């Protein structure tokens, strides 16, 4: 049985946050958020970590992660390049924005040959999520069966502003039927409301939402490559267009190619959407360390 790989999306820069938050320290031992994800993945059973980064950040990432992870897990780096997989299409010279999360995953095609999970570098997902992902990837995953870890919407809000979330629609078999991207979500007087001119305005407190934690097999690569080619034929001249994982997921489902199981987790998500979120993240990590969930120094 091939042991799964953790693929970490770290090529994006968050304009709202204003710095390279993927490598900012939050833990009591100087840990980044992604350190906790890697720690949880290793203890769940993952044997390899692949960072998807921009080439210009390679030295920063290697200096931070290579020493601490040496001997604990296999580590590799993949660069998300604007010209990767754009065969036959001329990238607009004023395009600087990466092509999006699904393109980032596609860039790992040559580095990942086993079932794998995909996460964001700047989100804290929790131990339970990695354990469930590992169980799925070593058991039920297949070329026609992928999964997404579903988070309780109530556990993914920010006290410092609105958030955007992919709200999952789930059938009776627990399979994903659609992801509705809802924006400007916030808690107001005990109700979760969306200010995005879509219906419904109010979302159930315990809606299942995507925090971009996916589980795939390598069969996703040729499938995504085909869809990216179709995407470019329609969007190459739009310098703001992005090829997101939900685009691939929706087509995978709607074309009847396969199913995506929604695996609920009880974990409390937290992350740095806004700079003002940073103190809350630090205090949350301190509390988990104090409760014995993590050692004071991970590595």
C-alpha positions in Angstrom: 0.0 0.0 0.0 1.4 3.4 -1.0 1.6 5.8 1.9 -0.1 9.2 1.2 1.6 12.5 0.5 0.6 15.9 1.9 0.5 18.6 -0.8 0.7 22.1 0.6 -0.5 25.1 -1.4 1.9 28.0 -0.5 2.4 29.9 -3.8 -0.2 32.5 -3.1 0.3 35.8 -1.4 -2.7 37.1 0.5 -3.3 40.8 -0.3 -5.6 41.3 2.6 -2.9 40.1 5.1 -0.1 42.1 3.5 2.9 39.7 4.2 4.2 36.3 3.5 2.0 34.7 6.2 2.9 31.1 5.2 6.2 31.4 7.0 5.2 33.7 9.9 5.8 32.2 13.4 2.7 31.7 15.7 3.5 28.8 18.0 5.3 29.1 21.4 8.4 27.4 19.8 8.4 29.7 16.8 6.2 27.3 14.7 4.3 28.4 11.6 0.7 27.4 11.1 1.8 24.9 8.5 4.2 23.3 11.1 1.1 22.1 12.9 -0.4 20.7 9.8 2.8 18.8 9.0 3.1 17.5 12.6 -0.5 16.3 12.5 0.0 14.7 9.1 3.1 12.8 10.2 1.5 11.4 13.3 -1.5 10.4 11.2 0.8 8.4 8.9 1.7 10.6 6.0 5.3 9.9 4.7 5.9 12.8 2.3 5.3 16.5 2.2 5.4 18.6 -1.1 5.3 22.3 -0.9 3.9 24.2 -3.9 5.7 27.6 -3.9 6.9 30.4 -6.1 10.4 29.9 -7.2 11.6 33.2 -5.7 10.5 31.9 -2.2 12.5 28.6 -2.4 15.4 29.8 -0.3 13.1 31.1 2.4 11.1 27.8 2.6 14.2 25.6 2.5 15.9 27.5 5.2 12.9 27.2 7.5 11.6 23.7 6.8 14.5 21.6 5.7 16.4 21.6 9.0 13.4 20.9 11.2 11.9 18.2 9.0 15.1 16.3 8.1 14.7 12.7 9.2 11.1 13.1 10.1 9.4 13.1 6.7 10.4 13.2 3.0 10.2 16.8 1.7 10.0 18.1 -1.9 9.3 21.5 -3.5 7.4 22.3 -6.6 7.2 25.7 -8.3 3.9 27.1 -9.6 5.0 28.8 -12.8 2.7 30.9 -15.0 3.9 29.1 -18.1 3.5 25.5 -16.7 1.0 23.5 -18.7 0.1 26.5 -21.0 1.3 24.7 -24.1 0.1 26.5 -27.2 -1.2 29.5 -25.3 0.7 32.8 -24.9 0.5 34.1 -21.4 -0.4 37.8 -21.4 2.7 39.8 -20.5 0.9 41.8 -17.8 -0.4 38.6 -16.1 1.3 38.3 -12.6 -1.4 36.4 -10.7 -1.0 32.6 -10.4 -3.5 30.5 -12.3 -5.2 29.3 -9.1 -5.3 26.3 -6.8 -6.1 23.6 -9.4 -3.2 24.8 -11.5 -1.0 24.7 -8.4 -2.0 21.0 -7.8 -1.3 20.3 -11.5 2.2 21.6 -11.1 2.9 18.7 -8.7 2.2 16.1 -11.4 5.8 14.9 -11.6 6.4 14.9 -7.9 3.3 13.0 -6.6 2.8 9.4 -7.6 0.7 8.2 -4.6 -2.7 9.2 -3.1 -2.5 12.7 -1.6 -4.2 15.3 0.4 -4.2 19.0 -0.5 -4.3 21.8 2.1 -3.6 25.5 2.3 -0.4 26.6 4.1 -2.1 29.3 6.1 -5.0 27.3 7.6 -5.0 25.3 10.9 -7.0 22.1 10.2 -6.7 20.0 13.4 -5.6 16.5 14.2 -9.0 14.9 13.5 -9.0 16.1 9.9 -5.6 14.6 9.1 -6.5 11.3 10.7 -9.7 11.1 8.6 -7.9 12.1 5.4 -5.2 9.4 6.0 -7.9 6.7 6.6 -9.7 7.7 3.4 -6.5 7.8 1.3 -5.3 4.4 2.5 -8.7 2.8 2.2 -11.5 4.2 0.0 -9.7 6.5 -2.4 -9.7 5.5 -6.0 -9.6 7.0 -9.5 -13.3 7.5 -9.3 -13.6 8.3 -5.6 -12.1 11.5 -4.1 -13.1 13.3 -1.0 -13.2 16.6 0.7 -13.0 17.3 4.5 -16.1 19.2 5.5 -15.9 21.8 8.2 -18.7 23.1 10.3 -19.3 26.7 9.1 -19.7 28.0 12.6 -16.2 26.9 13.4 -14.6 28.7 10.4 -15.6 32.4 10.9 -13.4 35.4 11.7 -14.1 37.9 14.4 -12.3 40.5 12.4 -14.3 40.7 9.2 -16.2 38.7 6.6 -15.0 35.5 5.1 -15.6 33.6 1.8 -16.5 30.0 2.0 -17.4 27.2 -0.4 -20.7 25.9 1.0 -21.0 22.2 0.3 -24.2 20.6 -0.9 -24.3 16.9 0.2 -26.6 14.1 -0.9 -28.1 11.3 1.3 -25.1 9.1 0.5 -22.7 11.7 1.9 -21.4 12.7 -1.6 -20.7 16.2 -2.7 -23.2 17.5 -5.3 -22.0 21.1 -5.6 -20.0 23.8 -3.9 -21.6 27.2 -3.8 -18.9 30.0 -3.4 -20.5 32.4 -0.9 -18.7 35.7 0.0 -18.9 38.3 2.7 -20.1 35.8 5.4 -20.3 37.0 8.9 -22.1 36.3 12.2 -24.7 38.9 13.1 -26.8 38.6 16.2 -26.5 34.9 16.3 -27.2 34.4 12.6 -24.8 33.7 9.8 -25.5 36.0 6.9 -24.1 36.5 3.4 -23.9 39.9 1.8 -23.3 38.7 -1.8 -26.7 39.2 -3.5 -27.3 35.4 -3.6 -30.0 33.3 -1.9 -30.4 32.2 0.7 -29.1 35.2 2.6 -28.9 33.2 5.9 -26.9 30.0 6.1 -27.5 27.3 8.7 -25.0 27.5 11.5 -23.7 24.0 10.9 -23.5 24.1 7.1 -20.7 21.9 5.7 -18.0 24.1 4.1 -14.8 23.6 2.2 -11.5 24.9 3.7 -9.6 23.5 0.7 -8.7 20.2 2.3 -9.1 17.6 -0.6 -8.1 14.0 -1.0 -7.2 12.8 -4.5 -5.3 10.0 -6.4 -2.8 10.8 -9.2 -5.7 10.3 -11.7 -6.6 13.9 -10.9 -3.6 15.2 -12.9 -4.5 14.2 -16.5 -8.1 15.1 -15.8 -7.1 18.6 -14.5 -4.6 19.0 -17.4 -7.4 18.5 -19.9 -9.7 20.9 -18.1 -7.0 23.5 -17.7 -6.5 23.5 -21.5 -10.2 24.1 -21.9 -10.1 26.8 -19.3 -7.2 28.6 -21.1 -9.0 28.5 -24.4 -11.8 30.6 -22.8 -9.8 32.7 -20.3 -6.3 33.2 -21.5 -6.7 36.9 -22.1 -8.4 37.5 -18.7 -5.5 38.4 -16.4 -7.6 37.9 -13.3 -9.1 34.5 -14.2 -8.2 31.6 -12.0 -8.5 27.8 -12.3 -9.7 26.6 -8.9 -10.0 23.1 -7.5 -13.8 23.4 -7.2 -13.9 23.9 -11.0 -12.3 20.5 -11.4 -14.4 19.0 -8.7 -17.7 20.2 -10.2 -16.8 18.8 -13.6 -15.7 15.5 -12.1 -19.1 15.2 -10.4 -21.4 16.6 -13.0 -19.8 14.6 -15.9 -20.4 11.4 -14.0 -16.7 10.7 -13.9 -16.8 9.9 -10.2 -17.9 10.9 -6.8 -16.4 13.1 -4.1 -17.2 12.0 -0.5 -17.7 14.7 2.1 -16.0 13.6 5.3 -17.1 15.7 8.3 -14.6 16.7 10.9 -15.2 17.9 14.4 -12.0 20.0 14.3 -12.0 23.7 15.0 -10.5 25.6 12.0 -8.6 28.8 12.4 -6.4 30.9 10.1 -5.1 34.3 9.2 -7.6 35.9 6.9 -6.8 39.4 8.3 -3.7 40.7 10.1 -5.9 41.2 13.2 -6.5 37.4 13.3 -2.9 36.8 14.2 -3.2 37.3 18.0 -6.2 35.0 18.1 -4.3 32.3 16.2 -1.4 32.6 18.6 -3.7 32.3 21.7 -5.5 29.3 20.1 -2.3 27.5 19.6 -1.1 28.4 23.1 -4.3 26.9 24.5 -3.9 23.7 22.5 -0.3 23.4 23.8 -1.5 24.1 27.4 -4.2 21.4 27.0 -1.5 18.8 25.9 -2.7 18.5 22.3 0.8 19.6 21.0 4.2 19.8 22.6 5.5 23.3 23.4 8.2 22.8 20.8 7.1 20.6 17.9 10.4 19.8 16.4 
